[in-house]
């Protein structure tokens, strides 16, 4: 109200000067120059007051925003690392230890054991979901919007705790693991890639000084990101604007793959990772995925079935329940929900293809 009030008062003052001054000018008691001078003086008088009122509005908005920020910071975290007594720590072997072993693929055994979950403790998003992902296995998750696909990732990374049931990794309940240790096992590639202000190399290593420049370049080359990085003026030292405004969607997605590979995770999670890129870039990413998924447990969420057809196992969620599980050919033969999804995506394409005699 302050700024509009000052503007109204200033306008009224100018109107009064014109009204009375105009009358005196017509009567010859005031010159036109004096009238214009008074009008300009009034505007100069109200200009700093208007500026102060505008700054006051900015201050009020900042105070309101600060109140919300401090309220968020003061909110206690509901998901915390467990309090572990001496000698009772349930930890997993480090990534370095896993890489030095020669007994088959690295670990990454994920078990969902009768998991139920509701965001508001009433409407369950997941209902009695149970499945087993073996070490090094590639699993795709499909389903309609709202079926609970992303919720599975949120529970696996323990952004939320399950309402009922249990989730374990290599035999250890995720609720019994320290949060930093749990989340260090994963590399998460999302559809919406977030890049930070800095260089290309900084966005790949994410502040981890243990990742050398050679590892950064090797990871970028493996996912075909080096082809556009080397075309930049400063290469890996090229500046990246906030949220990657200077890069295309496909380039940002390739950087996210390079970031995931550089950290060499035990478990790779892909959440619609190829749905925002063009066909040519998607072919590059598919080729890079074979390198990225080698020897790692992989969970891929996708709407486009073409991205998960070669997975070892596909899970079909429907209204929060695990309705089907199997390979691509097995699910097509079952003629269930997956078969209907396949028909919806490929029926029109098959109709448009010419029939050979």
C-alpha positions in Angstrom: 0.0 0.0 0.0 2.9 2.4 0.6 4.2 2.7 -2.9 0.7 3.2 -4.6 -0.2 5.7 -1.8 2.9 7.8 -2.6 2.2 7.7 -6.3 -1.4 8.9 -5.7 -0.3 11.7 -3.5 2.3 12.8 -6.1 -0.3 12.7 -8.8 -2.7 14.8 -6.7 0.0 17.4 -6.0 0.7 17.7 -9.7 -3.0 18.1 -10.4 -3.4 20.8 -7.8 -0.4 22.7 -9.1 -1.8 22.6 -12.6 -5.3 23.5 -11.4 -4.5 26.5 -9.3 -1.3 27.5 -11.2 -3.2 27.3 -14.5 -5.9 29.7 -13.1 -3.3 32.2 -11.9 -1.5 32.0 -15.2 -4.7 32.9 -17.0 -5.2 35.8 -14.6 -1.7 37.0 -15.4 -0.4 36.7 -11.8 1.9 33.8 -12.6 4.0 33.1 -15.6 4.0 29.9 -17.6 7.7 29.3 -16.7 7.0 29.6 -13.0 4.1 27.1 -13.4 6.4 24.6 -15.2 9.1 25.1 -12.6 6.8 24.4 -9.7 5.5 21.3 -11.5 9.1 19.9 -12.0 10.0 20.8 -8.4 7.0 18.7 -7.1 8.1 15.8 -9.2 11.6 16.0 -7.9 10.3 16.2 -4.4 8.2 13.0 -4.7 10.8 11.0 -6.7 13.1 10.0 -3.8 10.0 9.3 -1.6 8.8 6.9 -4.3 12.2 5.3 -4.5 12.2 4.8 -0.8 8.7 3.3 -0.9 9.8 0.9 -3.6 12.8 -0.2 -1.6 10.5 -0.7 1.4 8.4 -3.1 -0.7 11.5 -5.1 -1.6 12.5 -5.2 2.1 9.0 -6.4 3.0 9.2 -9.2 0.4 12.7 -10.2 1.6 11.4 -10.4 5.2 8.5 -12.6 4.2 10.9 -14.9 2.2 13.4 -15.0 5.1 10.6 -16.1 7.4 9.8 -19.0 5.2 13.5 -19.9 4.8 14.2 -19.9 8.5 11.0 -21.9 9.1 12.3 -24.5 6.7 15.8 -24.5 8.3 14.2 -24.9 11.8 12.1 -27.8 10.8 13.7 -31.0 12.2 14.7 -33.7 9.7 12.4 -36.7 9.8 15.0 -39.0 8.0 18.2 -39.2 10.0 21.1 -41.6 10.3 20.6 -44.3 12.9 22.3 -44.0 16.2 24.8 -46.8 16.1 26.5 -48.0 19.3 30.2 -49.0 19.4 30.8 -52.4 17.8 27.2 -52.5 16.3 27.8 -50.6 13.1 26.1 -52.2 10.1 28.2 -51.0 7.2 28.8 -52.1 3.7 32.2 -52.5 2.1 33.5 -49.4 0.3 33.4 -48.9 -3.4 37.2 -49.2 -3.5 37.1 -52.6 -1.7 34.5 -53.8 -4.1 36.5 -52.8 -7.2 39.5 -54.8 -5.9 37.6 -58.0 -5.5 37.8 -60.6 -8.3 34.8 -62.8 -7.3 32.3 -61.9 -10.0 30.3 -58.6 -10.3 30.4 -56.1 -7.5 27.6 -56.3 -5.0 24.3 -54.4 -5.1 21.7 -56.9 -4.1 18.4 -55.0 -3.6 15.3 -56.6 -1.9 11.9 -55.0 -1.5 10.1 -57.1 1.1 6.3 -56.5 1.3 6.7 -52.7 1.1 3.8 -50.4 1.8 4.1 -46.6 1.7 1.8 -43.6 2.0 2.9 -39.9 1.9 0.0 -38.9 4.2 -0.3 -42.1 6.2 -3.7 -42.8 4.6 -3.6 -43.2 0.9 -1.1 -45.8 0.1 1.0 -45.1 -3.0 2.7 -48.6 -2.8 0.8 -51.7 -1.7 2.6 -54.9 -0.7 5.4 -54.5 -3.3 8.0 -57.3 -3.3 10.8 -57.9 -5.7 14.5 -58.9 -5.8 17.3 -57.3 -7.9 20.4 -59.5 -8.0 23.9 -58.0 -8.1 24.7 -56.7 -11.6 21.1 -57.2 -12.8 19.4 -54.6 -15.0 15.8 -54.0 -14.1 13.3 -51.7 -15.8 10.2 -50.2 -14.1 7.2 -49.1 -16.2 3.7 -48.1 -15.4 1.2 -45.2 -15.9 1.7 -41.8 -14.3 1.1 -42.1 -10.5 1.7 -45.9 -10.4 4.6 -45.4 -7.9 7.7 -45.7 -10.0 9.5 -42.6 -8.7 8.3 -43.5 -5.1 10.4 -46.7 -5.3 13.5 -44.5 -6.0 12.6 -42.2 -3.1 12.3 -45.1 -0.7 15.5 -46.8 -2.0 17.6 -43.6 -1.4 15.7 -43.1 1.9 14.2 -39.7 1.1 11.2 -41.3 2.9 10.9 -44.3 5.1 8.6 -47.2 4.3 5.3 -47.4 6.2 5.4 -51.2 6.4 7.9 -53.8 5.1 11.6 -53.6 4.6 14.1 -52.5 2.0 17.6 -54.0 2.2 20.8 -53.6 0.2 23.3 -56.5 0.4 21.3 -57.8 3.4 21.4 -54.6 5.4 18.2 -52.6 6.0 18.5 -49.1 4.6 17.1 -47.7 7.9 20.2 -49.2 9.7 22.7 -47.5 7.4 24.2 -44.0 7.8 22.7 -41.8 5.2 26.0 -40.6 3.6 27.1 -44.2 3.2 23.8 -45.3 1.8 23.5 -42.6 -0.8 27.2 -43.0 -1.8 26.2 -46.4 -3.3 24.1 -44.7 -5.9 24.4 -42.6 -9.0 21.1 -41.0 -9.9 20.4 -39.7 -13.4 17.2 -37.7 -13.7 15.3 -36.3 -16.6 15.8 -32.7 -15.4 19.6 -32.3 -15.1 20.8 -29.7 -12.7 24.1 -28.1 -13.5 25.9 -25.6 -11.3 27.9 -22.5 -12.1 31.5 -23.4 -12.7 33.4 -25.4 -15.3 32.5 -28.6 -17.2 35.0 -30.6 -15.2 33.6 -29.2 -11.9 30.1 -30.3 -12.9 31.3 -33.8 -13.6 33.3 -34.3 -10.4 30.8 -32.4 -8.2 33.5 -31.1 -5.8 35.0 -34.5 -5.2 38.8 -33.8 -5.3 39.5 -37.6 -5.4 38.3 -37.7 -9.1 41.2 -36.7 -11.2 41.1 -34.8 -14.5 42.0 -38.0 -16.3 39.0 -39.8 -14.8 36.8 -36.9 -15.8 37.9 -37.0 -19.4 37.7 -40.8 -19.5 34.1 -40.7 -18.2 33.1 -38.0 -20.7 34.7 -40.0 -23.6 32.8 -43.1 -22.6 29.4 -41.4 -22.9 30.4 -39.5 -26.0 30.3 -36.1 -24.2 33.8 -35.3 -25.2 32.7 -34.7 -28.8 31.0 -31.4 -27.9 33.2 -30.5 -24.9 36.3 -30.4 -27.1 34.5 -28.1 -29.5 34.1 -25.5 -26.7 36.7 -22.7 -26.5 38.2 -23.8 -23.2 37.3 -27.5 -23.3 36.8 -29.0 -19.9 37.5 -25.6 -18.3 34.7 -23.9 -20.2 32.3 -22.0 -18.0 28.8 -23.3 -17.4 26.0 -20.8 -16.6 23.5 -21.4 -13.8 21.4 -24.6 -14.5 23.4 -25.1 -17.7 21.7 -22.3 -19.7 24.4 -22.3 -22.3 24.0 -26.0 -23.1 21.4 -27.9 -24.9 19.2 -30.5 -23.3 21.1 -33.4 -24.9 24.4 -32.0 -23.9 23.3 -31.6 -20.2 22.0 -35.2 -20.3 25.4 -36.4 -21.6 27.2 -34.5 -18.8 24.9 -36.2 -16.2 25.9 -39.6 -17.6 29.6 -38.6 -17.4 29.0 -37.5 -13.8 27.4 -40.9 -12.9 30.3 -42.8 -14.5 33.0 -40.7 -12.9 31.7 -41.6 -9.4 31.8 -45.4 -10.3 28.7 -46.3 -8.3 27.6 -49.7 -7.1 24.0 -49.1 -8.1 22.8 -47.0 -11.1 19.4 -45.4 -11.1 17.9 -43.9 -14.3 14.7 -41.9 -13.9 13.4 -41.0 -17.4 17.0 -40.3 -18.4 16.5 -40.4 -22.2 13.1 -38.9 -22.5 14.2 -35.3 -23.2 16.8 -35.8 -25.9 16.6 -36.1 -29.7 16.9 -39.4 -31.5 20.5 -39.0 -32.5 21.5 -38.1 -28.9 19.4 -41.0 -27.6 21.4 -43.4 -29.8 24.6 -42.1 -28.3 23.2 -42.5 -24.8 22.1 -46.0 -25.4 25.6 -46.9 -26.5 27.0 -45.2 -23.4 24.5 -47.1 -21.2 26.1 -50.4 -22.0 29.4 -49.1 -20.7 27.8 -47.4 -17.7 25.7 -50.5 -16.7 28.5 -53.0 -17.0 29.0 -54.8 -13.7 26.5 -52.6 -11.9 23.0 -53.1 -10.5 20.8 -50.9 -12.6 17.2 -49.7 -12.0 15.7 -47.8 -14.9 12.4 -46.0 -14.9 11.0 -45.2 -18.3 7.8 -44.4 -20.1 9.3 -45.3 -23.5 9.5 -49.0 -23.7 12.3 -48.9 -26.3 14.7 -47.8 -23.6 14.2 -50.9 -21.4 13.4 -53.8 -23.9 16.9 -55.3 -23.4 16.7 -55.3 -19.6 17.2 -58.5 -17.7 13.8 -58.0 -16.0 10.9 -55.6 -16.3 8.6 -54.7 -13.4 5.1 -53.4 -14.3 3.4 -51.2 -11.6 -0.3 -50.4 -11.7 -2.0 -48.3 -9.1 0.7 -48.9 -6.5 0.9 -52.7 -7.0 3.4 -54.9 -8.7 1.2 -56.6 -11.3 3.8 -58.2 -13.7 7.4 -59.1 -13.8 9.6 -60.8 -16.4 11.6 -60.2 -19.6 10.3 -58.2 -22.6 9.2 -61.3 -24.5 7.7 -63.0 -21.5 5.5 -60.0 -20.7 4.4 -59.6 -24.3 3.5 -63.3 -24.3 1.4 -62.9 -21.1 -0.7 -60.2 -22.9 -1.3 -58.2 -19.8 -0.7 -54.6 -18.8 2.7 -54.5 -20.4 1.3 -55.8 -23.7 -1.3 -53.0 -23.7 1.4 -50.4 -23.0 3.4 -51.8 -25.9 0.4 -51.7 -28.2 -0.4 -48.1 -27.3 3.2 -47.0 -28.2 3.8 -49.1 -31.3 0.4 -49.7 -32.8 0.3 -46.6 -34.9 3.9 -47.1 -35.9 3.3 -50.6 -37.1 0.2 -49.4 -39.1 2.2 -46.8 -40.9 4.9 -49.3 -42.0 4.5 -50.5 -45.6 3.4 -54.1 -46.0 5.9 -56.2 -48.1 4.3 -58.6 -50.6 
